[in-house]
Amino acid sequence: MPDEACFEVQTRILEPLNHNSSTAPTVYWRVEGSLLDLTVVRPVAFFTWNAQTFSERFRRRGLIFLMALLRPLLYATNRKFATRVVHTVLRGVTRDRLDLLGEEYFQYKLQPHLKKEGVQQVRDLVNSGAEVVLVSQALDHLMRPLAQFLGVKYIVANRLEFRDGTATGRLLDPVIRPRGAFAPFRENMPDGRRAPKTLARHLDISLEELRAAVIPAERRTFVPIRPVVHFDGANQRAGFSVRRAFAGKRIMLIGVTGFIGKVWLASTLLDLPDVKRIYLLIRRQKSNPGERRFEKMIEDSPVFDPLFERYGDRLANFLREKVEVVEGDVTQPGLGLNFDTSRDLQKNLDLIINSSGLTDFNPDLRDALATNTDAALNILEFVRSADHAGLVHLSTCYVAGEQDGRVSEKLTPNYNPRGLADFDAEREWHSLHDLIRDADARAESEEVTAGLRMQARAKEHAAKDLQGAALENQIRKNRVRWLKTYLTEAGTRRAKELGWPNTYTLTKSLAESLIAKYGAGLPIAIVRPAIVETSVAKPFLGWNEGINTSASLSYLLGTYFRQLPSNESKRLDIIPVDAVCAGMTLIAAAVMERRHDPMYQLATSVTNPCDMGRSIELTSLAHRKHYRAQEGLESWLRLRFDAIPVSKERYNRMSAPAQKAIVKSIQRIMSPLPLKKAPLVKTERSLERVEKLIELFEPFILLNQHDFIAENVEKLSYALVPEEREQFAYDTRSLDWWEYWINIHIPALRRWTYPLIEGRPLEVRPPRTFQLAPSNGDAVKTGTNGATWRYS
């Protein structure tokens, strides 16, 4: 069954269109003649000339030219048949592309030529309360933006059949045929109103078919409703209340300076003001104490804009009441806390949320192990010593490593992707620490020192012979670099030997296994988010931060780089940050009420899949929308370079690796020439960076087809009391990926992330500071160990 049939089930809900209603009369309005002099072929030609690949564009252009030659004969024979034939050239074009190009064609081609008198009459009808229905021979992809421009809710237009989001080239019934040859002279007037019977006769359809052809003008997507069935008999108890669970509770958040941590804190303070206190464990950075780091975060981060809007100059008092900064370090035993603070927290805490972690894919093994694994064990020991605290620990879905198929929400001790029977996570953890100690000793060995000394003396910037303290200082710097490189490569190599793509997922998985082993019997929930990206609602629409997983790739696809090695059918599992935070809040409430599961995955690959082929096209369409609004030759060229998914073989043969080989050949040929600087050095370095980036992300875009089940959090969401579902429910099924990618995610990256990639400053924001003395002269103490703030 074509997916258009499923789409029609939910789009054909036209209760407001009551043709017998006297309060809201229905007016059918013919677009051609009254609003536009619109033809069938030109929009279709525009769609075909902007296909995704260059080969498609040339092939479809040839078909359009053929249609232009045959059109007079076809239309003379049968106008409906001719209309069907013209639209067959759109076979293989996606609905996503047609929707974007339809908006673009209307905005830049049609809107400037709208007839003012007709536009005014339509708007007068809409303002009078009439239910206007625009009728046109054009595709609905063109008529929707026109209807929205005019404030019209319904249209009758030609519609293509789609299968799996791709046009089959067949028009659905009824086909709206073009007007006759003399219609432009006979019906060229600003009043496009047509009596239903007359219009049906002109279109050669019945009155019932005309009324059945009316569809909503707004773009809609099909949202499946999936009932929750508990086959294991472990029903979630009804009456689950997030507000009740959080009321009067004391919670410690670790990792508030990270992307997820900031959003969760801001959302919790906005939505759950009855929480007793939120402790923030923040590490001191040299001379910058944890309190000042939090103050700076409040001052600078847009995440807290909604809090400032709600509380204004009362925010300091609110934060004093609700938030307390505790300086500590999770990589240290006892979390680096002094005895009194530690005992007080262990006695009073209800929950710890650990969202900390080092998210670099292949960092120095020392840093990754300390932050992602050792810290988790330190937190676990702290929870064990607490009177009644639970733990929500954030991991990642990609601990799954090298495996294909569905990944269940099951915590497996000593998990490793290769399924090695003798693998022991604790032994591996100790082994990695041994590797670090051996590397430290080797870095000090005479063999390595001799090599570092030779390297120091060979430096181009150095004098002929470095001696004494200068030489020793250079050797010390080289030793630090050598050790970092050695441990980075060692961590990556060991991860790949065991079936993980990088050091990050290895150390996160070890933490899970150790928590499973040593946390048995404790109230702990492990949370695995997928790729966390731009928000859709909280703290506001379109918030992102830093250079995260997809940012560098999406940036690359906005340049002249076209061929991304990827598996088109592989699902790219992206989830908005506010959906992750909503899931965390539900899980936190469940842990505090002791109704939780051991494992929760927060992902979209099963509930709302979006494959790599679609992700790449949506990214290109979002870039196209941006460049189409710009001026200049650069933007004109870039909007024509759509990225496409290709095989690894084609990428090596025609993209960055092949281009780098050509550049190197040119450099070899020109090396004998007496040039001050070798040519194309900058180009070669850029291509090398592209190669490294692609290699880094291959496990996520080309290999390992993961489908992450995310049912446990949905069970919690279904168990919510009715009055809390709208605010606290977890919902990823209703995400419209077209809207998200084109109008939310890529624009957010352009605003918050691409400037960092390009070395540009972010947009200038109005200054926002907390000063020591409030305006009334009274000190306002917060929970930050005596710091005082004033908002200005």
C-alpha positions, -999 to 999 in steps of 0.1 A, spaced: 0 0 0 14 34 -9 22 56 22 -1 82 6 -31 60 16 -20 61 53 -13 98 50 -48 104 37 -64 86 67 -53 114 91 -53 143 67 -89 139 55 -103 151 88 -124 180 76 -150 185 103 -148 224 99 -158 220 62 -195 215 68 -212 224 35 -246 226 52 -233 251 78 -249 286 77 -223 301 100 -192 293 79 -201 291 42 -176 272 20 -162 292 -10 -144 274 -38 -118 297 -53 -100 289 -86 -64 300 -84 -56 302 -121 -67 335 -136 -77 352 -103 -44 349 -84 -18 335 -108 -13 327 -145 0 293 -136 10 265 -160 15 228 -153 49 224 -170 69 252 -154 67 241 -118 73 205 -128 104 216 -147 116 235 -117 113 204 -95 131 182 -121 159 208 -126 167 208 -89 169 170 -84 194 157 -59 221 144 -83 236 159 -114 227 129 -135 191 131 -124 189 167 -134 202 161 -169 180 131 -174 149 148 -162 156 179 -182 156 158 -213 123 144 -204 108 179 -198 120 190 -232 104 159 -247 71 167 -228 73 203 -242 73 189 -277 45 164 -271 24 187 -249 2 202 -276 -7 168 -290 -13 153 -256 -35 182 -244 -55 181 -276 -61 144 -270 -70 144 -233 -61 170 -208 -63 147 -178 -41 121 -195 -16 149 -205 -15 161 -169 -7 126 -157 20 122 -183 37 154 -174 40 145 -138 56 111 -145 89 128 -147 88 133 -109 91 96 -103 118 91 -77 118 125 -62 112 126 -25 83 142 -7 109 161 14 124 177 -17 91 185 -33 79 202 -1 110 224 1 111 232 -36 74 240 -35 80 266 -8 110 280 -27 91 282 -60 62 300 -44 84 324 -24 108 334 -52 88 327 -85 51 330 -77 47 354 -48 61 384 -67 35 379 -94 4 374 -73 -25 395 -85 -32 421 -58 -69 424 -64 -75 387 -62 -53 384 -31 -73 411 -14 -106 395 -22 -95 361 -8 -83 378 24 -116 397 28 -134 364 25 -112 347 51 -116 377 74 -154 375 70 -154 340 84 -159 321 51 -142 287 47 -122 293 15 -109 263 -5 -82 271 -31 -86 250 -63 -56 246 -87 -42 224 -113 -8 227 -96 6 202 -71 -3 205 -34 34 212 -27 29 246 -44 -6 253 -32 2 248 5 26 278 8 1 299 -12 -28 289 11 -7 297 42 3 330 27 -34 339 22 -46 324 55 -66 297 38 -70 264 55 -80 240 27 -70 233 -9 -79 211 -38 -49 203 -59 -31 175 -78 -14 151 -55 13 126 -62 14 90 -49 43 83 -26 58 50 -15 83 52 14 84 89 10 93 88 -27 70 98 -56 59 70 -79 51 95 -107 14 87 -105 -12 113 -97 -39 104 -73 -76 108 -82 -92 131 -89 -68 147 -114 -73 185 -117 -70 191 -154 -58 225 -167 -84 250 -180 -93 251 -217 -74 270 -244 -97 300 -242 -100 301 -204 -72 327 -199 -93 352 -220 -127 341 -206 -118 337 -169 -90 362 -164 -106 382 -135 -98 389 -98 -129 370 -86 -121 333 -86 -152 321 -68 -169 291 -85 -201 274 -77 -194 238 -66 -215 222 -93 -200 245 -120 -164 238 -108 -170 201 -107 -183 202 -143 -153 222 -154 -129 198 -137 -148 168 -152 -155 152 -118 -185 147 -96 -195 170 -68 -188 143 -43 -153 138 -58 -147 175 -55 -157 176 -18 -137 145 -11 -106 160 -27 -104 188 -1 -73 185 21 -58 207 48 -34 233 36 -9 229 64 18 203 60 10 172 81 28 140 90 14 107 100 19 100 138 13 64 146 -5 56 179 11 26 195 -6 10 225 16 -3 253 12 -40 261 30 -55 291 36 -91 280 58 -99 310 30 -89 334 51 -62 350 26 -33 345 36 2 354 14 12 383 -11 39 374 -11 73 390 25 81 383 31 118 392 63 136 385 53 166 406 46 144 436 79 125 431 100 157 430 81 177 457 103 183 487 132 162 473 169 170 474 188 161 442 224 164 432 232 170 395 267 161 383 277 176 349 256 208 349 282 225 328 275 201 299 249 204 271 223 180 287 230 191 323 222 228 316 190 221 298 178 196 325 186 221 353 168 250 336 138 228 327 135 214 362 136 249 378 109 261 355 86 230 356 92 217 391 96 247 415 84 225 444 117 206 444 134 212 478 170 218 466 192 210 437 229 206 446 254 211 417 287 193 420 311 215 400 349 211 398 373 239 405 394 249 374 427 262 387 419 295 403 383 295 390 361 281 418 330 261 412 308 289 424 322 313 399 318 288 371 281 285 379 277 323 381 294 326 347 271 300 333 240 318 345 253 351 331 263 338 297 242 308 287 210 314 267 196 282 284 186 304 314 168 331 294 133 317 302 142 318 339 152 354 337 120 362 318 99 345 345 116 358 376 135 390 365 153 406 394 137 379 417 158 352 401 187 356 427 163 349 455 148 319 437 182 304 430 193 311 466 164 290 477 166 262 452 203 258 441 235 251 460 269 247 444 291 221 460 327 221 449 341 186 442 356 163 417 340 130 406 374 116 396 385 116 432 374 91 459 344 105 479 338 129 450 365 152 464 341 165 491 351 174 527 338 151 554 310 174 567 296 182 533 299 145 523 280 133 553 253 159 550 247 150 514 247 112 521 221 118 548 197 141 529 200 133 492 171 116 475 188 112 441 220 118 422 219 124 384 252 119 367 253 135 333 291 141 334 314 125 310 341 131 284 324 129 250 355 132 227 355 100 206 392 92 209 408 112 238 438 105 259 430 72 276 439 87 310 412 113 307 386 90 292 391 63 319 391 88 348 360 107 337 338 80 322 347 49 342 365 58 375 341 86 382 311 63 378 325 40 404 332 68 428 296 80 424 284 44 429 303 42 462 289 75 473 254 62 466 261 30 486 272 51 516 241 73 513 210 67 535 184 65 507 197 82 476 191 67 441 212 71 410 204 80 374 236 75 354 239 87 318 257 65 293 252 63 255 233 40 231 265 34 212 280 12 239 264 -14 216 295 -13 194 299 -36 164 265 -53 161 235 -50 138 198 -52 145 177 -43 175 194 -33 207 173 -41 237 170 -23 270 189 -50 289 219 -44 311 244 -72 304 274 -76 328 308 -79 311 293 -69 278 316 -67 248 305 -64 211 326 -93 199 309 -116 225 342 -129 239 334 -154 266 364 -147 288 360 -109 288 358 -94 322 350 -57 325 368 -53 358 399 -70 346 398 -49 315 395 -18 336 426 -28 357 444 -37 325 439 -2 310 452 14 342 483 -9 340 487 2 304 487 39 315 513 32 342 535 13 317 533 42 293 543 66 320 573 45 328 582 41 291 580 79 285 608 83 311 630 55 296 663 62 281 652 49 247 623 73 244 643 102 259 670 97 233 644 99 205 628 130 221 663 147 224 670 140 187 636 154 179 642 186 199 675 192 182 660 187 148 633 214 153 633 239 125 627 268 149 655 258 172 691 271 171 718 248 157 724 232 190 700 234 220 719 230 253 712 229 290 679 240 304 665 250 270 671 215 257 656 199 287 625 221 285 620 211 249 624 174 257 598 178 286 573 193 261 579 166 236 575 139 263 541 153 272 530 152 235 545 117 230 527 103 260 493 119 250 496 105 215 507 71 226 478 67 251 453 82 226 463 56 200 465 28 225 429 35 237 416 36 202 434 4 192 421 -15 223 385 -3 218 385 -16 182 401 -49 192 371 -55 214 344 -42 189 338 -7 201 343 22 176 363 44 199 377 50 234 345 69 244 322 40 239 347 15 255 350 35 287 313 42 289 305 5 285 330 -5 311 312 19 335 279 2 328 293 -33 335 309 -22 367 277 -5 379 258 -37 370 283 -57 391 287 -35 421 254 -17 421 232 -48 425 204 -40 450 208 -3 448 181 20 432 200 27 400 188 34 364 212 36 335 201 60 308 214 57 272 206 86 250 213 84 213 229 114 194 216 144 214 208 174 193 188 207 190 158 213 212 123 217 199 107 234 229 129 237 260 146 259 270 133 274 237 130 263 201 163 258 184 189 256 212 222 238 206 256 242 221 292 234 211 306 213 183 287 181 189 283 148 169 264 159 138 276 195 136 309 190 119 293 166 94 264 188 86 287 217 82 308 197 57 276 189 37 270 227 34 303 232 15 312 218 -19 317 184 -4 291 162 -20 298 125 -16 294 111 19 302 74 23 272 60 41 246 33 42 214 48 29 192 24 49 211 28 82 191 48 107 208 79 121 195 80 156 191 117 166 170 129 195 163 165 207 180 175 239 147 184 255 133 150 248 163 135 266 157 158 295 120 149 296 130 112 297 155 119 325 129 136 345 105 107 342 132 82 350 144 103 380 109 104 394 106 66 389 138 60 407 128 81 437 95 62 438 113 29 433 93 19 403 121 21 377 137 -4 353 175 -9 354 180 4 318 164 31 296 173 40 261 162 74 248 163 70 210 142 74 178 155 47 155 125 24 163 98 49 174 104 74 146 131 62 122 150 85 99 176 68 77 209 81 65 197 87 29 169 110 42 191 127 68 217 136 41 190 150 18 173 169 46 206 184 55 212 195 19 177 209 16 182 229 48 215 244 34 197 251 2 170 271 20 197 292 37 218 298 6 187 306 -15 180 335 8 215 349 3 230 369 -25 262 364 -44 279 339 -66 291 317 -37 256 311 -24 243 306 -59 268 278 -65 265 262 -30 228 257 -32 233 236 -63 257 212 -46 234 187 -29 252 160 -9 245 124 -18 252 91 0 277 69 -18 296 37 -12 330 37 4 345 26 -29 331 55 -48 342 79 -20 377 66 -23 377 68 -60 360 102 -66 360 122 -33 386 134 -7 411 105 -10 413 108 -48 414 146 -47 443 144 -22 462 120 -44 458 145 -73 470 174 -51 501 154 -40 509 145 -76 508 182 -86 531 191 -56 556 164 -67 557 177 -102 562 213 -90 587 205 -63 618 211 -84 606 246 -91 622 274 -70 590 284 -52 590 301 -18 560 280 -7 548 247 -19 515 251 -38 482 236 -27 495 229 9 463 244 24 442 223 1 460 192 10 455 199 47 418 205 42 414 172 24 433 154 52 409 169 78 380 157 57 394 122 56 400 121 93 365 134 100 349 108 78 370 80 93 359 92 128 322 90 120 322 59 98 308 37 126 278 60 129 271 67 93 283 36 74 287 6 97 266 -10 125 229 -8 117 215 -2 152 179 0 161 176 11 197 144 1 215 131 28 238 100 12 254 107 15 291 105 53 291 73 51 271 58 29 298 65 56 323 50 82 301 18 62 296 15 57 334 15 95 341 -16 110 357 -37 127 329 -31 162 341 7 159 338 9 142 304 10 174 283 39 188 304 60 158 313 52 131 287 81 117 266 72 119 230 95 113 200 69 98 177 54 131 167 87 146 156 84 158 120 119 153 107 113 176 77 103 205 100 130 196 125 159 194 101 151 223 78 135 248 101 150 240 135 182 219 136 203 233 108 193 269 115 203 263 152 236 249 142 242 279 120 235 302 149 252 284 178 278 260 163 290 269 128 306 301 140 328 280 164 338 257 135 348 288 114 365 306 143 339 334 144 324 348 176 288 339 184 261 366 182 264 394 206 240 392 235 229 419 259 251 419 290 237 400 320 256 400 353 252 391 389 268 417 411 278 413 448 255 440 462 218 442 452 203 476 444 186 479 477 218 475 496 209 442 511 231 412 504 213 384 487 229 351 497 226 321 474 234 285 480 269 290 466 288 291 499 281 327 506 284 343 472 260 372 466 243 381 433 223 408 418 206 405 384 210 435 361 
